[in-house]
Amino acid sequence: VQLQAFGGGLVQAGGSLSLSCVASGGTFGSWVMGWYRQAPGKQRELVALIGNGGNTNYTDSVKGRFTISRDNSKKEVYLQMNSLKPEDTAVYYCKGGLWSITGPGFWGQGTQVTVSS
C-alpha cells in the first residue's frame, strides 16, 4: 500500500490551496482517512479526519476554513484549505488508518504548505 500526496505550495495569507492524496492498493473504502501537519519545531498534529461513513472532524484551529472529503471510487482524499494563515505553514501528511486515525495505518509522504503574511 502506498499513499501519495499532492498539492502543496506557497500562497499568501487569505488564499486557498487544495491537497489530494491517492492510495494504491488496500481497501481504501474501509479506512479512516486523515490529514496531519507538522510545523518546524512542533509535534505532528491531526488536522482533519473523515471516517469510512463520511463523518468528519477537525481540529479547532481549522474549523470553518478547511474541508476534508474523499472519493472511494478513486481512492483519494482531499483537503480544501481556505482563508489560510501563516500559522498553517507546515508539512502536511495524509494517513489511512485501518481502524482509527491514531492506530496502525499507512502514511503518505509530506507536502509542504507555506503561507506568507
Contacts in CASP RR format, 6 or more apart in sequence:
PFRMAT RR
TARGET T0000
AUTHOR 0000-0000-0000
METHOD contacts of the structure
MODEL  1
VQLQAFGGGLVQAGGSLSLSCVASGGTFGSWVMGWYRQAPGKQRELVALI
GNGGNTNYTDSVKGRFTISRDNSKKEVYLQMNSLKPEDTAVYYCKGGLWS
ITGPGFWGQGTQVTVSS
1 23 0 8 1.000
1 24 0 8 1.000
1 25 0 8 1.000
1 26 0 8 1.000
1 106 0 8 1.000
2 23 0 8 1.000
2 24 0 8 1.000
2 25 0 8 1.000
2 106 0 8 1.000
2 108 0 8 1.000
3 21 0 8 1.000
3 22 0 8 1.000
3 23 0 8 1.000
3 24 0 8 1.000
3 94 0 8 1.000
3 95 0 8 1.000
3 96 0 8 1.000
3 106 0 8 1.000
3 107 0 8 1.000
3 108 0 8 1.000
3 109 0 8 1.000
4 21 0 8 1.000
4 22 0 8 1.000
4 24 0 8 1.000
4 108 0 8 1.000
4 109 0 8 1.000
5 19 0 8 1.000
5 20 0 8 1.000
5 21 0 8 1.000
5 92 0 8 1.000
5 93 0 8 1.000
5 94 0 8 1.000
5 108 0 8 1.000
5 109 0 8 1.000
5 110 0 8 1.000
5 111 0 8 1.000
6 19 0 8 1.000
6 20 0 8 1.000
6 21 0 8 1.000
6 22 0 8 1.000
6 111 0 8 1.000
7 17 0 8 1.000
7 18 0 8 1.000
7 19 0 8 1.000
7 20 0 8 1.000
7 111 0 8 1.000
8 17 0 8 1.000
8 19 0 8 1.000
8 92 0 8 1.000
8 111 0 8 1.000
8 112 0 8 1.000
8 113 0 8 1.000
9 17 0 8 1.000
9 111 0 8 1.000
9 112 0 8 1.000
9 113 0 8 1.000
9 114 0 8 1.000
10 114 0 8 1.000
10 115 0 8 1.000
10 116 0 8 1.000
11 17 0 8 1.000
11 84 0 8 1.000
11 113 0 8 1.000
11 114 0 8 1.000
11 115 0 8 1.000
11 116 0 8 1.000
12 115 0 8 1.000
12 116 0 8 1.000
13 84 0 8 1.000
13 85 0 8 1.000
13 86 0 8 1.000
13 115 0 8 1.000
13 116 0 8 1.000
13 117 0 8 1.000
14 82 0 8 1.000
14 83 0 8 1.000
14 84 0 8 1.000
14 85 0 8 1.000
14 115 0 8 1.000
15 82 0 8 1.000
15 83 0 8 1.000
15 84 0 8 1.000
15 115 0 8 1.000
16 80 0 8 1.000
16 81 0 8 1.000
16 82 0 8 1.000
16 83 0 8 1.000
16 84 0 8 1.000
17 81 0 8 1.000
17 84 0 8 1.000
17 113 0 8 1.000
18 78 0 8 1.000
18 79 0 8 1.000
18 80 0 8 1.000
18 81 0 8 1.000
19 35 0 8 1.000
19 78 0 8 1.000
19 79 0 8 1.000
19 81 0 8 1.000
19 92 0 8 1.000
19 94 0 8 1.000
19 111 0 8 1.000
19 113 0 8 1.000
20 76 0 8 1.000
20 77 0 8 1.000
20 78 0 8 1.000
20 79 0 8 1.000
21 33 0 8 1.000
21 35 0 8 1.000
21 76 0 8 1.000
21 77 0 8 1.000
21 78 0 8 1.000
21 94 0 8 1.000
21 108 0 8 1.000
22 74 0 8 1.000
22 75 0 8 1.000
22 76 0 8 1.000
23 31 0 8 1.000
23 75 0 8 1.000
23 76 0 8 1.000
23 96 0 8 1.000
23 106 0 8 1.000
24 75 0 8 1.000
25 75 0 8 1.000
28 72 0 8 1.000
28 75 0 8 1.000
29 52 0 8 1.000
29 70 0 8 1.000
29 72 0 8 1.000
29 75 0 8 1.000
30 52 0 8 1.000
30 98 0 8 1.000
31 52 0 8 1.000
31 96 0 8 1.000
31 97 0 8 1.000
31 98 0 8 1.000
31 105 0 8 1.000
32 49 0 8 1.000
32 50 0 8 1.000
32 51 0 8 1.000
32 52 0 8 1.000
32 96 0 8 1.000
32 97 0 8 1.000
32 99 0 8 1.000
32 100 0 8 1.000
32 101 0 8 1.000
33 49 0 8 1.000
33 50 0 8 1.000
33 51 0 8 1.000
33 68 0 8 1.000
33 70 0 8 1.000
33 77 0 8 1.000
33 94 0 8 1.000
33 95 0 8 1.000
33 96 0 8 1.000
33 97 0 8 1.000
33 101 0 8 1.000
34 46 0 8 1.000
34 47 0 8 1.000
34 48 0 8 1.000
34 49 0 8 1.000
34 50 0 8 1.000
34 68 0 8 1.000
34 77 0 8 1.000
34 94 0 8 1.000
34 95 0 8 1.000
34 96 0 8 1.000
34 97 0 8 1.000
34 101 0 8 1.000
35 46 0 8 1.000
35 47 0 8 1.000
35 48 0 8 1.000
35 49 0 8 1.000
35 68 0 8 1.000
35 77 0 8 1.000
35 79 0 8 1.000
35 92 0 8 1.000
35 93 0 8 1.000
35 94 0 8 1.000
35 95 0 8 1.000
36 44 0 8 1.000
36 45 0 8 1.000
36 46 0 8 1.000
36 47 0 8 1.000
36 92 0 8 1.000
36 93 0 8 1.000
36 94 0 8 1.000
36 95 0 8 1.000
37 44 0 8 1.000
37 45 0 8 1.000
37 47 0 8 1.000
37 88 0 8 1.000
37 90 0 8 1.000
37 91 0 8 1.000
37 92 0 8 1.000
37 93 0 8 1.000
37 113 0 8 1.000
38 44 0 8 1.000
38 45 0 8 1.000
38 90 0 8 1.000
38 91 0 8 1.000
38 93 0 8 1.000
39 87 0 8 1.000
39 89 0 8 1.000
39 90 0 8 1.000
39 91 0 8 1.000
42 90 0 8 1.000
44 93 0 8 1.000
45 59 0 8 1.000
46 59 0 8 1.000
46 101 0 8 1.000
46 102 0 8 1.000
47 58 0 8 1.000
47 59 0 8 1.000
47 62 0 8 1.000
47 66 0 8 1.000
47 79 0 8 1.000
47 92 0 8 1.000
48 56 0 8 1.000
48 57 0 8 1.000
48 58 0 8 1.000
48 59 0 8 1.000
48 62 0 8 1.000
48 66 0 8 1.000
48 67 0 8 1.000
48 68 0 8 1.000
48 79 0 8 1.000
49 56 0 8 1.000
49 57 0 8 1.000
49 68 0 8 1.000
49 101 0 8 1.000
50 56 0 8 1.000
50 68 0 8 1.000
50 69 0 8 1.000
50 70 0 8 1.000
50 77 0 8 1.000
51 70 0 8 1.000
54 70 0 8 1.000
56 68 0 8 1.000
58 64 0 8 1.000
58 66 0 8 1.000
58 68 0 8 1.000
61 87 0 8 1.000
62 81 0 8 1.000
62 88 0 8 1.000
65 81 0 8 1.000
65 82 0 8 1.000
65 83 0 8 1.000
65 84 0 8 1.000
66 79 0 8 1.000
66 80 0 8 1.000
66 81 0 8 1.000
66 82 0 8 1.000
67 79 0 8 1.000
67 80 0 8 1.000
67 82 0 8 1.000
68 77 0 8 1.000
68 78 0 8 1.000
68 79 0 8 1.000
68 80 0 8 1.000
69 77 0 8 1.000
69 78 0 8 1.000
69 80 0 8 1.000
70 76 0 8 1.000
70 77 0 8 1.000
70 78 0 8 1.000
71 77 0 8 1.000
71 78 0 8 1.000
77 94 0 8 1.000
79 92 0 8 1.000
81 88 0 8 1.000
81 113 0 8 1.000
84 113 0 8 1.000
84 115 0 8 1.000
85 115 0 8 1.000
86 115 0 8 1.000
86 116 0 8 1.000
86 117 0 8 1.000
87 115 0 8 1.000
88 113 0 8 1.000
88 115 0 8 1.000
89 113 0 8 1.000
89 114 0 8 1.000
89 115 0 8 1.000
90 112 0 8 1.000
90 113 0 8 1.000
91 110 0 8 1.000
91 111 0 8 1.000
91 112 0 8 1.000
91 113 0 8 1.000
92 110 0 8 1.000
92 111 0 8 1.000
92 112 0 8 1.000
92 113 0 8 1.000
93 107 0 8 1.000
93 108 0 8 1.000
93 109 0 8 1.000
93 110 0 8 1.000
93 111 0 8 1.000
94 107 0 8 1.000
94 108 0 8 1.000
94 110 0 8 1.000
95 101 0 8 1.000
95 105 0 8 1.000
95 106 0 8 1.000
95 107 0 8 1.000
95 108 0 8 1.000
96 105 0 8 1.000
96 106 0 8 1.000
96 107 0 8 1.000
97 103 0 8 1.000
97 104 0 8 1.000
97 105 0 8 1.000
97 106 0 8 1.000
98 104 0 8 1.000
98 105 0 8 1.000
END
